[in-house]
Amino acid sequence: MVTALIIVDHGSKRRESNAMLELFVERFRAAAAPGKYVAVEPAHMELAEPTIAQAFDRGVAAGAKRIVVMPYFLLPGRHWSKDIPQLATAAAAKHPGVEFLVTAPFGLHPLMMELVEARVEHCLKHANGEAVPCDVCEGTAEGCALRRESPLKEPRTK
């Protein structure tokens, strides 16, 4: 069956966060097996565009008869169990005959352990001056830095 993939995050008012999903989708699209998906589209559940409906329309316009919606979320919650399925159902209503599936989020997938270990190792190396900033911290004032004192002060007593 001709399939399109929508990778959907929450969406943010922060432009940089939305751009990061778009970059991930570009990289995934380039890495996916040729011909596996007729389209791979980013979408934001709320607060930004493209919406799930817009991405769904693009997938159908590319010839998809099946749309797979992958929540780019770590853990299951209301967005996965209710909000995203409702948004996908509304988007599908405009396209009779097109089926869709909302996948599980990453959850306890075995590769998550490797990803956590790799991120922690890289951030420790960066904080020690042994590595460049990661893709998340690069170009920001935020990020991984070793802190030697607690940011919380002990409350004063009278």
N, C-alpha and C positions, 0 to 999 in steps of 0.2 A: 504494500500500500504506500502511496506517495505521502510522505510525512514531513511536517515542519516542526521545528522545536522553538519554543518560547522559553527563555530563561528570565524569570521574574524575581525581582527583589522588592523590598518594601517601598522604596522611593524615598527621596530626601529633599529637603529644602537646600541642602548643601550640594552645589553643582559638582564638586569634586567626587563626591560619593556616587552620584548618578553616572558620571563619566567613567568611573572605575568599572561599573557593570558593563558599560558599552565596550570598554577595552577587553574585558574578560570574554564577552561574546565574540568580538572580532578574533581573538586568539583561539577560542573554541571552534569557531567556524573554519579557521585555517587548518586546525588540527584534525577535524572530523574526517572520517573516511569519505572520499569523493562519492557523491551521489547518495549518501545516506539520508540527508535531509535536503529538501528543495529550498528551504529557507531556515536560517537560525536567527532569531530576532530577540533583542532585549525588550523588556517591559518592566514598568514600575507599577506596583499595586496601587499606589496613591502618591500624591504630591508632585509628580513629574510625568513627563511624556518621554517615550511612547507608553501608552496605556496597554493593558492586556487586550482590550478590544482592537486597538490600532495594530498591535502585533499579530493578532489573530487574522485580521483582514489582510495583512501583508502575506501571511502564510498561505491563505486561501488564494490570493491573487497569484502566488507563485505556483499554484497547481496542487496544493496539499488537499488530501481527502481525510487526513488524520493530523490533528494538532496535539503535540505533547507539550504540556506546561510543566516546567521544572522549577519549583520554588528554590531560589538561591538563598536558602535559610538553613541554619544549623539544626534546629530542633522543631518537632511538631508543636503546633499551637493553633490558636483560633484562625490565624491568617491561612494556615494550611488546610485546616478542617472545614472552614466555613467561607471566609472572605474570598480567597482565590477561586475555589470552585464556583461560587456565586458569580464572580466576574467572568469566569470562563464560560459558564452557562449562558449568561447574557450575551456574550460575544458570539457564541455558537448559534444563538437563535436567528441571527442574520444569515446563516449559512446552512440551510437544510441539506442533510446528507453527509455533512462533515462530522466525523467523530472526534472526541477529544479525551485526553487523559491528563489528570493532574498527578504527577509523581510524588513520591515521598521526598521530604527534605533530606539533607545529608545524614542527620541522625548519628547512629553508631556505626556507620560504614567503616570497615576495617582500615581503609586508607586514611581515615581521619586521624588515626594515631600517628601515622607517619607525617602527616601534614603538621600536626601540633608539634611534634619533635623537631621537624625541620625549621619551623618558624621560631621556636624558642632558641634553638642553637644559633640561628642567624642573628636574632636580636641580641643575644649575649655577645656574640662576636662584634656586632656593630657597636654596642655599648662599651666594649673594651678597645675600640679603635682598630679592630682586625678585619672589618668588612664595611662595605658601603651600605647606606640605608636600604631597607627593603622597598619593595614597590609601593607599600602603603605609606611609609614615612618619608620617602624621597620628596624633596622640595617643600616639606612642611616644617614648621617649628615644633610640631608635636612629635611624639614617637618614643622609641625605646632609648632610655638613658638610665644609667644606674643612679639611684637616689640614695644618699647616705643618711639622711635624716627624715623623720616622719613629717609629712606636711601638716599633720594635726598637732596642735599644741595642747598640752595638758590644761584643763580648765583651772582658772584661778579660784582659790578659795579665800574667803574673807576671814 
